[in-house]
């Protein structure tokens, strides 16, 4: 591909890769494997795969040349989905790691920004390692074993995951464009130097490759050994359930409703819906029953002030959070029934303690919700006590405590959750509704929401239109803060309007041009810019290929 990509594989093969075995977990990550030895044995292939696992959450400069400490890969990319969509709202003008710049749509629309460049290179890093493993296994001559099939299944799944991420960010949405002719991203099958630069394939070609890879992944997993180990670390490995879950996402995004529904059902079978205590516990551990897949962040690899929780959790002890507590869209929060325990994580009456709050209502005397200073201070103290924070943390109305550190008020590492069974129920419900199968869509939705809301009555949503609106609401609520807002809005072709229907609570002064964004079908700013470095180095791309 490009010169920078050419360096990625070599660098990543010699960059430290950790085993999932317990004896490695407490060690400084200095165990490395050379490019020459990467395919010499099944054990070495597993080390390469473990390096990809680690690369999901490590700081990007440890994954490829030219990376940057300001992006710790999925720690940034996951919450960015809700940051860009205007659902994870900033309450003050703090810009650590470019987090405010992303919210203002002043980052992904620039071809030289860290966000556009590093997301591209991280996903292609995954693809290169997947190619290496897939080709290596095909040509190895090793006897087919369950363990070898498990590695192969993970490699195919990773490649599908990376291409789905790339095509959903760097190309027009499948359902709102013309996938047969819309430019997608380059397809790359090389696994060793010299790499072959490629032009952009169509969106349809990329989607076809994703579908083929997921089919091959499922076949391999069916003959595989299953996840090794147990607990949070085991769920950092991909398995057949992850492949089905990705196929459900892929099919939903392209309007293949039947495949989406069936795959979602297959993915969630072994992951029971969480109860109230677990749902309110902070979403900080893969060990939650619903978690199908997530990165288990080990102590030796904590990213400290580069982590998901630093950007999105109001209990992380970092300046991004202390000075800029994240709030939810008040229109969403105000619509939550009192009988739904998910509403407990949004603190509507939190005092506005930040004198630099973007809405101009910070500090006692400016907060219209409090006329008594003793009550203002008492409520602040009560929230501090309940959630393990101190007066060094600012508070703000509609702040959230959905994402909470396992050790609040610290910078300790927590797991990063990528896929839950609740998402699969919501995919099934949406897909069935879009097929006009209202009764079965109601059953899928009811199964999930009955656990969350003791008074939920799905029967009142008895038309496709009313049921779809409820599915959207439930999806926004259930998955809030988990990064799905951006792709959901593209699939539903929805604009961002922080002013509509009483307003979201975001400040127009802070959000600037991103305060109102036209829907994706008429505004190509939803599409990420291709990194200028890629255009400069790839002879098959030119400035005319830029989004």
C-alpha positions, 0 to 999 in steps of 0.5 A, a space after each residue: 500500500 503506501 510507504 507508511 503502511 509498508 512499515 507497519 507490518 515489520 514494526 508490528 511484528 517486532 513490537 511487543 506482543 503479549 501472551 494471554 497466559 497468566 504468567 505474562 500478564 504481570 510482566 513488562 511487555 518486552 516479549 517480541 517475535 521477529 517477522 521471520 519467526 511469525 509463521 514458524 509455528 502455531 504458537 508464534 501465530 498465536 503471539 501475532 494474534 495476541 499482538 492484534 488484541 493488544 493493539 486494539 487498546 494500546 497507544 498508537 505509537 506502539 502499533 505503527 511508525 508515526 503513531 501518536 500518544 494522543 490516540 490509544 486506538 479503541 479507547 478513542 475510536 469507541 466513544 468517538 462515535 457518540 462524541 461525533 453524533 452529539 450524544 456524549 455532550 461536552 459541558 465546558 471548553 476543555 480540549 484534551 486529546 482533541 476531544 472538543 475538536 472532534 465534537 466540533 467537527 473540526 477534525 475528521 473533516 481535515 485530511 491531515 488530522 490525527 483522527 483521520 490518519 490514525 484511524 485509517 492506519 490502525 484499521 489497516 494494521 489489523 488487516 495486514 496482520 490478518 492477511 499475514 495469518 490467513 496466508 500463512 495458515 493457507 501455505 503453512 502445511 501445518 496439520 489442521 487442528 482445532 487450535 489452528 482453526 481458532 486462529 484462522 477464525 479470529 484472523 478472518 473476523 478481525 479483517 472483517 471488523 477492520 474493513 467494516 470500520 473503514 467503509 463506515 467512516 471513509 465512505 458514504 453510508 450503504 443505505 443512503 448512497 449508491 454502493 455499486 459506484 460509491 468509492 469505498 477504501 482500498 482492498 489489501 491482501 498483501 502480507 509481506 513486502 513489497 506491498 501492492 498499492 491499490 485504488 479505492 474499491 467500491 462500497 459494494 466490493 468492500 461489503 462483499 469482502 466483509 461478508 465473505 470473511 465472516 462466512 469463512 470465519 464462522 466456518 473456521 470457528 465451527 471447527 475451532 477449539 473455542 476461547 481459551 481461559 475464562 473471565 475478562 481475559 477470555 472475552 478479549 479473544 474473538 470467537 464465533 459469537 463475535 463473528 455472528 455479532 459483526 455479521 449482524 452489524 454488517 447486515 443491518 448497515 446494508 439493509 439485509 434485514 433477514 441476515 441481521 436478525 438471524 445473526 443477532 440471535 445466533 450471537 447472543 445465545 450464551 450472554 444473559 441480559 444483565 440485571 439492574 445491579 450489573 447494569 448500574 455497575 459502570 460498564 467497566 468489566 468484560 465479566 458482565 454477563 452480556 459482554 460478548 467481546 471487549 478488550 481486557 486492559 492489563 495493568 502493564 498496558 494501561 493508557 492512563 490519560 488516553 483511555 476511554 474512561 478518561 474521555 467519557 466517564 465522570 469518575 476518572 481522575 483526569 482534567 478532561 473529566 474534572 473540568 468538563 463533565 460529560 452530559 447526556 442529551 436532556 431530551 433523551 433523559 427527560 423521556 425515560 420513564 420513572 419505572 426504567 432503572 436506566 434513568 438512575 445513571 443520569 443526574 438531572 438535578 446535579 448542581 452546575 459547579 463549574 464557573 466556566 460551564 459553556 451554558 453560562 450557568 455555572 457556580 451558585 448564583 448562576 445555576 437556575 435550579 438552586 436558590 439556596 447555597 446550602 442545598 447546592 452544596 449538600 447535593 454536590 456532597 451527596 453526589 460526591 459520596 455516592 459516586 466516589 468523587 470529590 470537589 475537584 470534580 465539577 458537576 453539571 445537570 444531566 451528567 451521567 454515571 453510566 460509565 464508571 471506573 471500577 475504582 472511582 476517582 483513580 486512573 486505574 485501567 478498565 476494560 473496553 466493551 465492544 459488543 453486548 447481547 443487548 445490542 443484538 436484541 435491538 438489531 433483531 428488533 430493528 431488522 424484523 420491524 423493517 421486514 414489517 414483522 411487527 409481532 416478532 419485532 415486539 417480542 425481541 424488544 420486549 425481551 430486553 426492555 422488560 428487564 429495564 422497565 417494570 412498566 414497559 408495554 410493547 403493545 402500544 407500539 403496534 405499527 411499523 412506524 411507532 415501533 421503529 421510533 421506540 426501537 430507536 429510543 431504546 437503542 439510544 438509551 441502552 447503548 448510550 456512551 458505547 459509541 454507536 451514535 455515529 453509525 446509527 445516524 448514518 443508517 437512519 439518515 438523521 441530522 444533528 440538531 442540538 436546538 430542536 425540541 427544547 434543546 439537547 443541553 449543548 452550547 452553540 458557542 462551544 459546538 460551533 458548526 456542529 451545533 446543527 448538521 444536515 443529515 448524511 444523505 445531503 451532507 458529505 461531511 459525515 464521511 471522514 477525509 482520507 489521510 493526505 499521507 495516503 494520497 501522497 504515497 499511493 500512486 493509485 490515488 489522487 486529490 480527486 479521490 478525496 472525500 
